[in-house]
Each structure stands twice: as structure tokens, then as C-alpha cells.
């Protein structure tokens, strides 16, 4: 790509039948930006079991979105973690580390009130996509 040409942008919609006001992911050049993922199962309901169960499900959902769009967990370069209660950080972090290998992606986190669906965690990621 020449220096004076903007990178291509591709918008990946949510699954058919899901009507929410955002894209599942957006690819800009070789970067894939994922919308925030919640700890929901295939029915759209939060999984029971608290922060650990939701974190496992969030990371499974992230992995599925990455795979659908040509990337993977080992190509994630940045994550943003939003927690309903920062006191749950240690439990979330333990599960998080089970899903990422070294080198770990950059990460930021903050406490948030009123996450969608009453969730304990929302996670958004940026990953590399395309040729290795």
C-alpha cells in the first residue's frame, strides 16, 4: 500500500437475525478490532457461575470471532477489560491467563457500572489478521 492511500476497511456484521447497533468486528488493513464480548452462550444469555464462568465464556466468544475473521488468540495484540467490580480482578486474571500464552498482549482495564445484561465482564480486543 502506498503512503498516500488509506488502508482498506471491512465491516463484519453480527450473525444473521441479531439486531444490535454495531459490527461484530472491523478490519482496517492488517488489524482486526473486535466489539466488546460478553459472557453469553449461544442463546444470548449470560452463563451462570459468576466472574470465572463469564470470563471463560467471554474468551471463548473472542476466540470464535477471531477465527471467523482469519485471526486467533495468539495474534491478539491488545485487550481492554471492563469489570463490573474491580474486586473480581484476581479471579478474572487467573482465567484470562489460561487463554493467552506468552508473550501476552498489552492490556488495560477499568471498573464499569451497568455492563450490558448485568454482566460481570466485557472484553474487547485488537488482533493481527492476514498473512503471518
N, CA, C and O atoms as CSV, one atom per row, in Angstrom:
chain,resi,resn,atom,element,x,y,z
A,1,UNK,N,N,0.852,-1.165,0.000
A,1,UNK,CA,C,0.000,0.000,0.000
A,1,UNK,C,C,0.900,1.230,0.000
A,1,UNK,O,O,1.874,1.291,0.750
A,2,UNK,N,N,0.578,2.196,-0.829
A,2,UNK,CA,C,1.378,3.414,-0.877
A,2,UNK,C,C,1.079,4.287,0.337
A,2,UNK,O,O,0.028,4.162,0.966
A,3,UNK,N,N,2.017,5.168,0.653
A,3,UNK,CA,C,1.876,6.011,1.833
A,3,UNK,C,C,0.688,6.963,1.734
A,3,UNK,O,O,0.160,7.392,2.760
A,4,UNK,N,N,0.260,7.298,0.524
A,4,UNK,CA,C,-0.838,8.248,0.366
A,4,UNK,C,C,-2.203,7.571,0.231
A,4,UNK,O,O,-3.200,8.258,0.010
A,5,UNK,N,N,-2.273,6.258,0.358
A,5,UNK,CA,C,-3.531,5.520,0.231
A,5,UNK,C,C,-3.960,4.996,1.603
A,5,UNK,O,O,-3.182,4.335,2.292
A,6,UNK,N,N,-5.179,5.289,1.987
A,6,UNK,CA,C,-5.704,4.803,3.261
A,6,UNK,C,C,-5.887,3.288,3.207
A,6,UNK,O,O,-6.156,2.746,2.135
A,7,UNK,N,N,-5.746,2.590,4.338
A,7,UNK,CA,C,-5.958,1.144,4.341
A,7,UNK,C,C,-7.424,0.805,4.069
A,7,UNK,O,O,-8.328,1.588,4.361
A,8,UNK,N,N,-7.628,-0.373,3.508
A,8,UNK,CA,C,-8.993,-0.849,3.286
A,8,UNK,C,C,-9.679,-1.095,4.620
A,8,UNK,O,O,-9.047,-1.522,5.586
A,9,UNK,N,N,-10.976,-0.821,4.663
A,9,UNK,CA,C,-11.778,-1.043,5.862
A,9,UNK,C,C,-12.902,-1.997,5.507
A,9,UNK,O,O,-13.629,-1.779,4.538
A,10,UNK,N,N,-13.045,-3.071,6.304
A,10,UNK,CA,C,-14.135,-4.034,6.121
A,10,UNK,C,C,-14.916,-4.129,7.420
A,10,UNK,O,O,-14.336,-4.270,8.497
A,11,UNK,N,N,-16.247,-4.051,7.313
A,11,UNK,CA,C,-17.126,-4.169,8.471
A,11,UNK,C,C,-17.757,-5.552,8.452
A,11,UNK,O,O,-18.336,-5.954,7.443
A,12,UNK,N,N,-17.651,-6.277,9.548
A,12,UNK,CA,C,-18.218,-7.617,9.660
A,12,UNK,C,C,-19.455,-7.554,10.557
A,12,UNK,O,O,-19.343,-7.306,11.758
A,13,UNK,N,N,-20.630,-7.779,9.975
A,13,UNK,CA,C,-21.868,-7.661,10.757
A,13,UNK,C,C,-22.008,-8.790,11.770
A,13,UNK,O,O,-21.319,-9.807,11.700
A,14,UNK,N,N,-22.913,-8.581,12.705
A,14,UNK,CA,C,-23.274,-9.625,13.661
A,14,UNK,C,C,-23.973,-10.756,12.915
A,14,UNK,O,O,-24.346,-10.593,11.753
A,15,UNK,N,N,-24.149,-11.879,13.561
A,15,UNK,CA,C,-24.821,-13.028,12.967
A,15,UNK,C,C,-26.196,-12.635,12.450
A,15,UNK,O,O,-26.839,-11.728,12.979
A,16,UNK,N,N,-26.632,-13.325,11.417
A,16,UNK,CA,C,-27.956,-13.067,10.848
A,16,UNK,C,C,-29.017,-13.161,11.931
A,16,UNK,O,O,-29.002,-14.074,12.756
A,17,UNK,N,N,-29.925,-12.218,11.918
A,17,UNK,CA,C,-31.012,-12.221,12.885
A,17,UNK,C,C,-30.722,-11.447,14.147
A,17,UNK,O,O,-31.645,-11.138,14.901
A,18,UNK,N,N,-29.444,-11.117,14.406
A,18,UNK,CA,C,-29.086,-10.333,15.589
A,18,UNK,C,C,-29.155,-8.861,15.201
A,18,UNK,O,O,-28.474,-8.419,14.275
A,19,UNK,N,N,-29.973,-8.120,15.908
A,19,UNK,CA,C,-30.190,-6.713,15.561
A,19,UNK,C,C,-29.686,-5.813,16.690
A,19,UNK,O,O,-30.439,-5.422,17.582
A,20,UNK,N,N,-28.397,-5.501,16.626
A,20,UNK,CA,C,-27.781,-4.580,17.572
A,20,UNK,C,C,-27.055,-3.506,16.760
A,20,UNK,O,O,-26.683,-3.761,15.615
A,21,UNK,N,N,-26.845,-2.319,17.320
A,21,UNK,CA,C,-26.311,-1.201,16.535
A,21,UNK,C,C,-24.782,-1.151,16.444
A,21,UNK,O,O,-24.181,-0.102,16.678
A,22,UNK,N,N,-24.155,-2.277,16.106
A,22,UNK,CA,C,-22.709,-2.285,15.925
A,22,UNK,C,C,-22.294,-3.496,15.104
A,22,UNK,O,O,-23.063,-4.442,14.937
A,23,UNK,N,N,-21.066,-3.453,14.592
A,23,UNK,CA,C,-20.485,-4.577,13.864
A,23,UNK,C,C,-19.803,-5.516,14.842
A,23,UNK,O,O,-19.343,-5.087,15.900
A,24,UNK,N,N,-19.736,-6.799,14.494
A,24,UNK,CA,C,-19.033,-7.778,15.324
A,24,UNK,C,C,-17.544,-7.445,15.385
A,24,UNK,O,O,-16.908,-7.553,16.433
A,25,UNK,N,N,-17.008,-7.039,14.238
A,25,UNK,CA,C,-15.599,-6.692,14.136
A,25,UNK,C,C,-15.420,-5.785,12.919
A,25,UNK,O,O,-16.258,-5.748,12.018
A,26,UNK,N,N,-14.313,-5.063,12.921
A,26,UNK,CA,C,-13.951,-4.204,11.800
A,26,UNK,C,C,-12.476,-4.446,11.510
A,26,UNK,O,O,-11.631,-4.399,12.404
A,27,UNK,N,N,-12.190,-4.704,10.244
A,27,UNK,CA,C,-10.797,-4.889,9.822
A,27,UNK,C,C,-10.328,-3.616,9.145
A,27,UNK,O,O,-10.979,-3.096,8.239
A,28,UNK,N,N,-9.171,-3.119,9.609
A,28,UNK,CA,C,-8.529,-1.967,8.997
A,28,UNK,C,C,-7.116,-2.411,8.657
A,28,UNK,O,O,-6.290,-2.595,9.550
A,29,UNK,N,N,-6.838,-2.583,7.382
A,29,UNK,CA,C,-5.532,-3.103,6.989
A,29,UNK,C,C,-5.329,-4.479,7.597
A,29,UNK,O,O,-6.145,-5.376,7.386
A,30,UNK,N,N,-4.251,-4.655,8.351
A,30,UNK,CA,C,-3.956,-5.963,8.952
A,30,UNK,C,C,-4.409,-6.063,10.404
A,30,UNK,O,O,-4.035,-7.006,11.101
A,31,UNK,N,N,-5.214,-5.098,10.870
A,31,UNK,CA,C,-5.706,-5.141,12.244
A,31,UNK,C,C,-7.202,-5.418,12.275
A,31,UNK,O,O,-7.971,-4.877,11.481
A,32,UNK,N,N,-7.592,-6.271,13.210
A,32,UNK,CA,C,-8.990,-6.627,13.412
A,32,UNK,C,C,-9.412,-6.106,14.779
A,32,UNK,O,O,-8.848,-6.490,15.804
A,33,UNK,N,N,-10.411,-5.227,14.782
A,33,UNK,CA,C,-10.942,-4.632,16.009
A,33,UNK,C,C,-12.240,-5.330,16.358
A,33,UNK,O,O,-13.206,-5.256,15.597
A,34,UNK,N,N,-12.281,-6.008,17.496
A,34,UNK,CA,C,-13.489,-6.705,17.931
A,34,UNK,C,C,-14.328,-5.801,18.808
A,34,UNK,O,O,-13.802,-5.060,19.638
A,35,UNK,N,N,-15.645,-5.867,18.617
A,35,UNK,CA,C,-16.548,-5.219,19.560
A,35,UNK,C,C,-16.465,-5.969,20.874
A,35,UNK,O,O,-16.037,-7.123,20.913
A,36,UNK,N,N,-16.872,-5.317,21.944
A,36,UNK,CA,C,-16.834,-5.937,23.263
A,36,UNK,C,C,-17.633,-7.225,23.299
A,36,UNK,O,O,-18.753,-7.290,22.793
A,37,UNK,N,N,-17.054,-8.239,23.896
A,37,UNK,CA,C,-17.704,-9.537,24.041
A,37,UNK,C,C,-18.151,-9.723,25.483
A,37,UNK,O,O,-17.468,-9.326,26.427
A,38,UNK,N,N,-19.306,-10.331,25.621
A,38,UNK,CA,C,-19.876,-10.617,26.931
A,38,UNK,C,C,-19.814,-12.125,27.171
A,38,UNK,O,O,-19.529,-12.893,26.252
A,39,UNK,N,N,-20.079,-12.539,28.398
A,39,UNK,CA,C,-20.076,-13.961,28.754
A,39,UNK,C,C,-21.393,-14.633,28.442
A,39,UNK,O,O,-21.993,-15.270,29.308
A,40,UNK,N,N,-21.846,-14.494,27.207
A,40,UNK,CA,C,-23.123,-15.072,26.802
A,40,UNK,C,C,-22.921,-16.358,26.017
A,40,UNK,O,O,-21.931,-16.531,25.306
A,41,UNK,N,N,-23.893,-17.260,26.167
A,41,UNK,CA,C,-23.862,-18.516,25.411
A,41,UNK,C,C,-24.596,-18.323,24.085
A,41,UNK,O,O,-24.960,-17.201,23.730
A,42,UNK,N,N,-24.810,-19.408,23.363
A,42,UNK,CA,C,-25.461,-19.356,22.062
A,42,UNK,C,C,-26.871,-18.805,22.083
A,42,UNK,O,O,-27.373,-18.362,21.050
A,43,UNK,N,N,-27.524,-18.822,23.237
A,43,UNK,CA,C,-28.889,-18.304,23.344
A,43,UNK,C,C,-28.907,-16.807,23.641
A,43,UNK,O,O,-29.970,-16.188,23.658
A,44,UNK,N,N,-27.723,-16.223,23.876
A,44,UNK,CA,C,-27.648,-14.808,24.199
A,44,UNK,C,C,-27.792,-14.503,25.675
A,44,UNK,O,O,-27.852,-13.338,26.067
A,45,UNK,N,N,-27.848,-15.539,26.497
A,45,UNK,CA,C,-27.971,-15.362,27.950
A,45,UNK,C,C,-26.598,-15.468,28.598
A,45,UNK,O,O,-25.738,-16.220,28.140
A,46,UNK,N,N,-26.401,-14.694,29.686
A,46,UNK,CA,C,-25.162,-14.820,30.440
A,46,UNK,C,C,-25.042,-16.218,31.022
A,46,UNK,O,O,-26.023,-16.781,31.507
A,47,UNK,N,N,-23.839,-16.777,30.974
A,47,UNK,CA,C,-23.630,-18.083,31.589
A,47,UNK,C,C,-23.670,-17.918,33.107
A,47,UNK,O,O,-23.214,-16.901,33.629
A,48,UNK,N,N,-24.206,-18.902,33.813
A,48,UNK,CA,C,-24.221,-18.821,35.277
A,48,UNK,C,C,-22.838,-19.148,35.832
A,48,UNK,O,O,-22.020,-19.775,35.158
A,49,UNK,N,N,-22.587,-18.717,37.065
A,49,UNK,CA,C,-21.349,-19.106,37.725
A,49,UNK,C,C,-20.435,-17.963,38.085
A,49,UNK,O,O,-19.348,-18.193,38.616
A,50,UNK,N,N,-20.845,-16.717,37.810
A,50,UNK,CA,C,-20.047,-15.583,38.237
A,50,UNK,C,C,-18.888,-15.256,37.320
A,50,UNK,O,O,-18.853,-15.665,36.159
A,51,UNK,N,N,-17.937,-14.506,37.867
A,51,UNK,CA,C,-16.856,-13.931,37.066
A,51,UNK,C,C,-16.004,-14.990,36.372
A,51,UNK,O,O,-15.609,-14.796,35.222
A,52,UNK,N,N,-15.715,-16.094,37.036
A,52,UNK,CA,C,-14.879,-17.118,36.389
A,52,UNK,C,C,-15.583,-17.703,35.171
A,52,UNK,O,O,-14.991,-17.788,34.095
A,53,UNK,N,N,-16.829,-18.104,35.328
A,53,UNK,CA,C,-17.576,-18.691,34.214
A,53,UNK,C,C,-17.755,-17.683,33.084
A,53,UNK,O,O,-17.600,-18.021,31.910
A,54,UNK,N,N,-18.081,-16.442,33.446
A,54,UNK,CA,C,-18.257,-15.421,32.408
A,54,UNK,C,C,-16.946,-15.144,31.677
A,54,UNK,O,O,-16.950,-14.947,30.462
A,55,UNK,N,N,-15.835,-15.126,32.393
A,55,UNK,CA,C,-14.543,-14.874,31.748
A,55,UNK,C,C,-14.188,-15.997,30.786
A,55,UNK,O,O,-13.726,-15.732,29.676
A,56,UNK,N,N,-14.396,-17.249,31.190
A,56,UNK,CA,C,-14.165,-18.367,30.255
A,56,UNK,C,C,-15.020,-18.192,29.005
A,56,UNK,O,O,-14.534,-18.373,27.889
A,57,UNK,N,N,-16.290,-17.842,29.189
A,57,UNK,CA,C,-17.191,-17.703,28.042
A,57,UNK,C,C,-16.812,-16.506,27.176
A,57,UNK,O,O,-16.847,-16.594,25.949
A,58,UNK,N,N,-16.449,-15.387,27.805
A,58,UNK,CA,C,-16.009,-14.213,27.050
A,58,UNK,C,C,-14.835,-14.584,26.152
A,58,UNK,O,O,-14.818,-14.243,24.969
A,59,UNK,N,N,-13.857,-15.282,26.715
A,59,UNK,CA,C,-12.668,-15.626,25.946
A,59,UNK,C,C,-12.967,-16.660,24.865
A,59,UNK,O,O,-12.340,-16.638,23.806
A,60,UNK,N,N,-13.904,-17.557,25.111
A,60,UNK,CA,C,-14.349,-18.482,24.052
A,60,UNK,C,C,-15.021,-17.695,22.934
A,60,UNK,O,O,-14.810,-17.981,21.756
A,61,UNK,N,N,-15.830,-16.702,23.302
A,61,UNK,CA,C,-16.503,-15.874,22.290
A,61,UNK,C,C,-15.491,-15.064,21.486
A,61,UNK,O,O,-15.612,-14.959,20.265
A,62,UNK,N,N,-14.492,-14.490,22.163
A,62,UNK,CA,C,-13.433,-13.757,21.465
A,62,UNK,C,C,-12.734,-14.683,20.476
A,62,UNK,O,O,-12.530,-14.317,19.318
A,63,UNK,N,N,-12.367,-15.879,20.926
A,63,UNK,CA,C,-11.691,-16.832,20.052
A,63,UNK,C,C,-12.521,-17.180,18.828
A,63,UNK,O,O,-11.984,-17.298,17.726
A,64,UNK,N,N,-13.814,-17.343,19.008
A,64,UNK,CA,C,-14.698,-17.677,17.886
A,64,UNK,C,C,-14.774,-16.531,16.877
A,64,UNK,O,O,-14.739,-16.763,15.668
A,65,UNK,N,N,-14.877,-15.301,17.368
A,65,UNK,CA,C,-14.924,-14.144,16.463
A,65,UNK,C,C,-13.604,-14.024,15.707
A,65,UNK,O,O,-13.598,-13.807,14.495
A,66,UNK,N,N,-12.496,-14.164,16.413
A,66,UNK,CA,C,-11.186,-14.097,15.762
A,66,UNK,C,C,-11.072,-15.140,14.656
A,66,UNK,O,O,-10.644,-14.833,13.544
A,67,UNK,N,N,-11.452,-16.359,14.967
A,67,UNK,CA,C,-11.344,-17.440,13.987
A,67,UNK,C,C,-12.223,-17.189,12.765
A,67,UNK,O,O,-11.806,-17.438,11.634
A,68,UNK,N,N,-13.441,-16.696,12.994
A,68,UNK,CA,C,-14.347,-16.401,11.872
A,68,UNK,C,C,-13.746,-15.397,10.904
A,68,UNK,O,O,-14.069,-15.398,9.716
A,69,UNK,N,N,-12.876,-14.547,11.414
A,69,UNK,CA,C,-12.357,-13.462,10.587
A,69,UNK,C,C,-10.862,-13.568,10.313
A,69,UNK,O,O,-10.211,-12.573,9.996
A,70,UNK,N,N,-10.319,-14.781,10.437
A,70,UNK,CA,C,-8.961,-15.039,9.991
A,70,UNK,C,C,-7.855,-14.719,10.978
A,70,UNK,O,O,-6.723,-14.457,10.570
A,71,UNK,N,N,-8.155,-14.737,12.256
A,71,UNK,CA,C,-7.121,-14.496,13.258
A,71,UNK,C,C,-7.231,-15.550,14.352
A,71,UNK,O,O,-7.932,-16.548,14.188
A,72,UNK,N,N,-6.540,-15.331,15.464
A,72,UNK,CA,C,-6.553,-16.301,16.559
A,72,UNK,C,C,-6.080,-15.621,17.841
A,72,UNK,O,O,-5.581,-14.496,17.819
A,73,UNK,N,N,-6.245,-16.323,18.945
A,73,UNK,CA,C,-5.859,-15.774,20.250
A,73,UNK,C,C,-4.371,-15.419,20.302
A,73,UNK,O,O,-3.995,-14.452,20.964
A,74,UNK,N,N,-3.532,-16.176,19.622
A,74,UNK,CA,C,-2.099,-15.892,19.670
A,74,UNK,C,C,-1.706,-14.687,18.814
A,74,UNK,O,O,-0.533,-14.315,18.773
A,75,UNK,N,N,-2.673,-14.079,18.136
A,75,UNK,CA,C,-2.411,-12.890,17.324
A,75,UNK,C,C,-3.036,-11.637,17.930
A,75,UNK,O,O,-3.020,-10.569,17.318
A,76,UNK,N,N,-3.589,-11.773,19.142
A,76,UNK,CA,C,-4.158,-10.624,19.846
A,76,UNK,C,C,-3.007,-9.754,20.345
A,76,UNK,O,O,-2.059,-10.248,20.956
A,77,UNK,N,N,-3.107,-8.438,20.073
A,77,UNK,CA,C,-2.044,-7.523,20.490
A,77,UNK,C,C,-2.479,-6.587,21.612
A,77,UNK,O,O,-1.633,-6.003,22.289
A,78,UNK,N,N,-3.791,-6.436,21.818
A,78,UNK,CA,C,-4.286,-5.508,22.845
A,78,UNK,C,C,-5.662,-5.946,23.298
A,78,UNK,O,O,-6.500,-6.330,22.481
A,79,UNK,N,N,-5.898,-5.888,24.601
A,79,UNK,CA,C,-7.219,-6.167,25.179
A,79,UNK,C,C,-7.617,-5.026,26.104
A,79,UNK,O,O,-6.771,-4.383,26.725
A,80,UNK,N,N,-8.892,-4.795,26.179
A,80,UNK,CA,C,-9.468,-3.865,27.141
A,80,UNK,C,C,-10.502,-4.638,27.939
A,80,UNK,O,O,-11.468,-5.159,27.381
A,81,UNK,N,N,-10.294,-4.711,29.251
A,81,UNK,CA,C,-11.179,-5.444,30.151
A,81,UNK,C,C,-12.025,-4.442,30.921
A,81,UNK,O,O,-11.498,-3.505,31.520
A,82,UNK,N,N,-13.333,-4.642,30.903
A,82,UNK,CA,C,-14.259,-3.830,31.691
A,82,UNK,C,C,-14.909,-4.751,32.717
A,82,UNK,O,O,-15.521,-5.756,32.355
A,83,UNK,N,N,-14.777,-4.411,33.980
A,83,UNK,CA,C,-15.306,-5.237,35.056
A,83,UNK,C,C,-16.374,-4.485,35.838
A,83,UNK,O,O,-16.231,-3.297,36.127
A,84,UNK,N,N,-17.434,-5.187,36.173
A,84,UNK,CA,C,-18.491,-4.591,36.998
A,84,UNK,C,C,-17.987,-4.334,38.414
A,84,UNK,O,O,-18.486,-3.442,39.100
A,85,UNK,N,N,-17.000,-5.112,38.852
A,85,UNK,CA,C,-16.453,-4.970,40.199
A,85,UNK,C,C,-14.952,-5.257,40.149
A,85,UNK,O,O,-14.547,-6.395,39.912
A,86,UNK,N,N,-14.136,-4.242,40.367
A,86,UNK,CA,C,-12.684,-4.422,40.296
A,86,UNK,C,C,-12.172,-5.393,41.354
A,86,UNK,O,O,-11.052,-5.888,41.230
A,87,UNK,N,N,-12.950,-5.677,42.383
A,87,UNK,CA,C,-12.553,-6.674,43.377
A,87,UNK,C,C,-12.483,-8.067,42.758
A,87,UNK,O,O,-11.867,-8.968,43.329
A,88,UNK,N,N,-13.110,-8.250,41.595
A,88,UNK,CA,C,-13.077,-9.544,40.908
A,88,UNK,C,C,-11.880,-9.680,39.971
A,88,UNK,O,O,-11.754,-10.668,39.248
A,89,UNK,N,N,-10.998,-8.670,39.994
A,89,UNK,CA,C,-9.812,-8.681,39.140
A,89,UNK,C,C,-8.980,-9.959,39.302
A,89,UNK,O,O,-8.660,-10.586,38.292
A,90,UNK,N,N,-8.614,-10.379,40.522
A,90,UNK,CA,C,-7.771,-11.577,40.648
A,90,UNK,C,C,-8.410,-12.829,40.025
A,90,UNK,O,O,-7.728,-13.599,39.350
A,91,UNK,N,N,-9.694,-13.029,40.246
A,91,UNK,CA,C,-10.370,-14.208,39.684
A,91,UNK,C,C,-10.419,-14.129,38.159
A,91,UNK,O,O,-10.178,-15.126,37.477
A,92,UNK,N,N,-10.730,-12.950,37.623
A,92,UNK,CA,C,-10.743,-12.767,36.167
A,92,UNK,C,C,-9.352,-13.012,35.600
A,92,UNK,O,O,-9.203,-13.696,34.588
A,93,UNK,N,N,-8.343,-12.459,36.243
A,93,UNK,CA,C,-6.972,-12.557,35.746
A,93,UNK,C,C,-6.489,-13.996,35.693
A,93,UNK,O,O,-5.778,-14.372,34.761
A,94,UNK,N,N,-6.860,-14.805,36.671
A,94,UNK,CA,C,-6.475,-16.223,36.681
A,94,UNK,C,C,-7.018,-16.931,35.448
A,94,UNK,O,O,-6.295,-17.675,34.784
A,95,UNK,N,N,-8.291,-16.700,35.142
A,95,UNK,CA,C,-8.912,-17.321,33.959
A,95,UNK,C,C,-8.295,-16.750,32.681
A,95,UNK,O,O,-7.976,-17.500,31.758
A,96,UNK,N,N,-8.128,-15.446,32.625
A,96,UNK,CA,C,-7.542,-14.765,31.454
A,96,UNK,C,C,-6.208,-15.406,31.075
A,96,UNK,O,O,-5.953,-15.678,29.902
A,97,UNK,N,N,-5.357,-15.646,32.081
A,97,UNK,CA,C,-4.030,-16.202,31.818
A,97,UNK,C,C,-4.077,-17.641,31.302
A,97,UNK,O,O,-3.101,-18.114,30.720
A,98,UNK,N,N,-5.188,-18.340,31.506
A,98,UNK,CA,C,-5.339,-19.688,30.948
A,98,UNK,C,C,-5.565,-19.651,29.437
A,98,UNK,O,O,-5.381,-20.664,28.762
A,99,UNK,N,N,-5.959,-18.506,28.905
A,99,UNK,CA,C,-6.344,-18.400,27.497
A,99,UNK,C,C,-5.300,-17.702,26.626
A,99,UNK,O,O,-5.427,-17.710,25.402
A,100,UNK,N,N,-4.286,-17.108,27.217
A,100,UNK,CA,C,-3.247,-16.425,26.458
A,100,UNK,C,C,-1.891,-16.995,26.824
A,100,UNK,O,O,-1.600,-17.233,27.997
A,101,UNK,N,N,-1.063,-17.213,25.813
A,101,UNK,CA,C,0.305,-17.676,26.023
A,101,UNK,C,C,1.245,-16.476,25.910
A,101,UNK,O,O,0.869,-15.434,25.371
A,102,UNK,N,N,2.447,-16.625,26.412
A,102,UNK,CA,C,3.452,-15.569,26.284
A,102,UNK,C,C,3.923,-15.505,24.845
A,102,UNK,O,O,4.017,-16.546,24.195
A,103,UNK,N,N,4.215,-14.355,24.333
A,103,UNK,CA,C,4.120,-13.067,25.009
A,103,UNK,C,C,2.663,-12.614,25.109
A,103,UNK,O,O,1.879,-12.792,24.177
A,104,UNK,N,N,2.323,-12.038,26.233
A,104,UNK,CA,C,0.941,-11.603,26.481
A,104,UNK,C,C,0.645,-10.306,25.739
A,104,UNK,O,O,1.530,-9.473,25.547
A,105,UNK,N,N,-0.618,-10.145,25.322
A,105,UNK,CA,C,-0.993,-8.879,24.675
A,105,UNK,C,C,-0.954,-7.723,25.677
A,105,UNK,O,O,-1.034,-7.935,26.887
A,106,UNK,N,N,-0.831,-6.517,25.163
A,106,UNK,CA,C,-0.985,-5.332,26.011
A,106,UNK,C,C,-2.413,-5.349,26.546
A,106,UNK,O,O,-3.312,-5.899,25.909
A,107,UNK,N,N,-2.622,-4.744,27.716
A,107,UNK,CA,C,-3.962,-4.793,28.303
A,107,UNK,C,C,-4.217,-3.576,29.169
A,107,UNK,O,O,-3.326,-3.072,29.852
A,108,UNK,N,N,-5.455,-3.120,29.121
A,108,UNK,CA,C,-5.950,-2.075,30.021
A,108,UNK,C,C,-7.207,-2.606,30.661
A,108,UNK,O,O,-7.840,-3.526,30.143
A,109,UNK,N,N,-7.572,-2.021,31.800
A,109,UNK,CA,C,-8.800,-2.447,32.473
A,109,UNK,C,C,-9.370,-1.289,33.259
A,109,UNK,O,O,-8.648,-0.391,33.692
A,110,UNK,N,N,-10.674,-1.325,33.437
A,110,UNK,CA,C,-11.314,-0.360,34.312
A,110,UNK,C,C,-12.601,-0.934,34.855
A,110,UNK,O,O,-13.185,-1.856,34.286
A,111,UNK,N,N,-13.030,-0.371,35.964
A,111,UNK,CA,C,-14.302,-0.745,36.553
A,111,UNK,C,C,-15.414,0.019,35.857
A,111,UNK,O,O,-15.273,1.205,35.558
A,112,UNK,N,N,-16.505,-0.657,35.607
A,112,UNK,CA,C,-17.647,-0.053,34.917
A,112,UNK,C,C,-18.922,-0.425,35.651
A,112,UNK,O,O,-19.048,-1.535,36.169
A,113,UNK,N,N,-19.850,0.485,35.695
A,113,UNK,CA,C,-21.138,0.137,36.288
A,113,UNK,C,C,-22.149,-0.021,35.163
A,113,UNK,O,O,-22.133,0.722,34.182
A,114,UNK,N,N,-23.011,-0.983,35.321
A,114,UNK,CA,C,-24.068,-1.159,34.343
A,114,UNK,C,C,-23.640,-1.808,33.044
A,114,UNK,O,O,-24.062,-1.366,31.975
A,115,UNK,N,N,-22.807,-2.855,33.100
A,115,UNK,CA,C,-22.479,-3.579,31.869
A,115,UNK,C,C,-23.749,-4.206,31.299
A,115,UNK,O,O,-24.684,-4.513,32.039
A,116,UNK,N,N,-23.777,-4.392,29.987
A,116,UNK,CA,C,-24.933,-4.972,29.312
A,116,UNK,C,C,-25.326,-6.295,29.957
A,116,UNK,O,O,-24.468,-7.066,30.387
A,117,UNK,N,N,-26.608,-6.546,30.018
A,117,UNK,CA,C,-27.191,-7.798,30.515
A,117,UNK,C,C,-26.874,-8.078,31.983
A,117,UNK,O,O,-27.131,-9.181,32.467
A,118,UNK,N,N,-26.324,-7.105,32.691
A,118,UNK,CA,C,-25.939,-7.333,34.080
A,118,UNK,C,C,-24.667,-8.155,34.192
A,118,UNK,O,O,-24.414,-8.780,35.222
A,119,UNK,N,N,-23.863,-8.156,33.128
A,119,UNK,CA,C,-22.639,-8.953,33.095
A,119,UNK,C,C,-21.593,-8.480,34.076
A,119,UNK,O,O,-21.622,-7.338,34.535
A,120,UNK,N,N,-20.664,-9.370,34.394
A,120,UNK,CA,C,-19.552,-9.073,35.292
A,120,UNK,C,C,-18.335,-8.573,34.514
A,120,UNK,O,O,-17.488,-7.874,35.070
A,121,UNK,N,N,-18.242,-8.937,33.201
A,121,UNK,CA,C,-17.068,-8.605,32.389
A,121,UNK,C,C,-17.495,-8.354,30.951
A,121,UNK,O,O,-18.405,-8.998,30.428
A,122,UNK,N,N,-16.813,-7.403,30.329
A,122,UNK,CA,C,-16.874,-7.209,28.882
A,122,UNK,C,C,-15.436,-7.063,28.427
A,122,UNK,O,O,-14.627,-6.421,29.099
A,123,UNK,N,N,-15.114,-7.658,27.283
A,123,UNK,CA,C,-13.731,-7.663,26.798
A,123,UNK,C,C,-13.715,-7.322,25.322
A,123,UNK,O,O,-14.432,-7.927,24.526
A,124,UNK,N,N,-12.890,-6.347,24.961
A,124,UNK,CA,C,-12.685,-6.074,23.554
A,124,UNK,C,C,-11.207,-6.265,23.235
A,124,UNK,O,O,-10.344,-6.064,24.089
A,125,UNK,N,N,-10.929,-6.656,21.991
A,125,UNK,CA,C,-9.558,-6.975,21.596
A,125,UNK,C,C,-9.231,-6.410,20.238
A,125,UNK,O,O,-10.114,-6.119,19.430
A,126,UNK,N,N,-7.947,-6.264,20.005
A,126,UNK,CA,C,-7.397,-5.920,18.695
A,126,UNK,C,C,-6.421,-7.040,18.358
A,126,UNK,O,O,-5.602,-7.435,19.187
A,127,UNK,N,N,-6.519,-7.548,17.126
A,127,UNK,CA,C,-5.645,-8.645,16.711
A,127,UNK,C,C,-5.120,-8.405,15.313
A,127,UNK,O,O,-5.710,-7.659,14.531
A,128,UNK,N,N,-4.003,-9.045,15.008
A,128,UNK,CA,C,-3.446,-9.036,13.659
A,128,UNK,C,C,-4.188,-10.089,12.851
A,128,UNK,O,O,-4.520,-11.157,13.366
A,129,UNK,N,N,-4.444,-9.789,11.596
A,129,UNK,CA,C,-5.129,-10.711,10.710
A,129,UNK,C,C,-4.399,-10.715,9.367
A,129,UNK,O,O,-3.748,-9.737,9.002
A,130,UNK,N,N,-4.513,-11.808,8.649
A,130,UNK,CA,C,-3.851,-11.888,7.347
A,130,UNK,C,C,-2.592,-12.728,7.419
A,130,UNK,O,O,-2.397,-13.517,8.343
A,131,UNK,N,N,-1.737,-12.536,6.414
A,131,UNK,CA,C,-0.509,-13.333,6.322
A,131,UNK,C,C,0.367,-13.160,7.540
A,131,UNK,O,O,0.487,-12.071,8.101
A,132,UNK,N,N,0.974,-14.264,7.935
A,132,UNK,CA,C,1.895,-14.223,9.090
A,132,UNK,C,C,3.235,-13.743,8.678
A,132,UNK,O,O,4.137,-13.643,9.509
